[in-house]
Amino acid sequence: MGEIRAYQALLGGKVRSMTAYRTSFAIELLSNLGATVLDVVTVFVLFRATAVVGGFTLSESILMTGLTAAGFVLADMTVGNIDDLKRYVRMGTLDTVLIRPLRVLPQLVLMDLPLRKLLRLAFGIFVYAGALVANHIHWTPARVALAALAPIGAAIFFGAIFVLTASLAFWWVESGEIGNGFTYGGRDFTSYPITVYSDWFRDLFAYTLGFGFVAYQPALALLGRTDPLGLPAWAGYAAPLVALPAVAVAALMWGIGVRHYRSTGS
């Protein structure tokens, strides 16, 4: 209970500091919204040139985009700031975190919780909900459960990728660009039907790394469509479970990294 109260104090202090200057906070909320809006607008621009992309219509593709946006922004808002680990290692800030009687990862997350991304999250959920309505889905109990769990599974998956790639900073401080390739690059990859990608690239990102189960497979299950790439129908319903091995790998790498760390520069 004492540890929970400590985390609550850290969270409360962060919220108060960010909202102390309300005008500045409001401007940050609005300016951050633009990134997610641009991702969605890009899809609409793409469909101005064609009615079908990779075998999917605009409304079907927007379902994948909205699911990705909701899941990614939720992960980015909760653990995305772990990207700063490289700076904490370089400056020795991590040393001060390690000497506290609290877990390392929650402390780092609460050090810079980006509440300024709240509008991005709200917009992503709005796009996802709108796509569910626009596609006239035949609702069953299984699809209702999948529609609720898919964004959470996507957020957990992306959160694991954030932690996993950030862990590289324990060995290689300048690993940020590689990490961005899998986090933000993974977001861009899952925002479109994976049928648009070449075979080798799709096999690597969609199936070997699991990004195909973030939005594409759940969207197929919700739409009641057969996978043109050959996976069975149950793969879409099981897709959120792909987040579990991702979390396991991220936790393993994070634990090894923390034990490996000796002090600044290690």
Beta strands, then each sheet from edge to edge (+ up, - down):
end
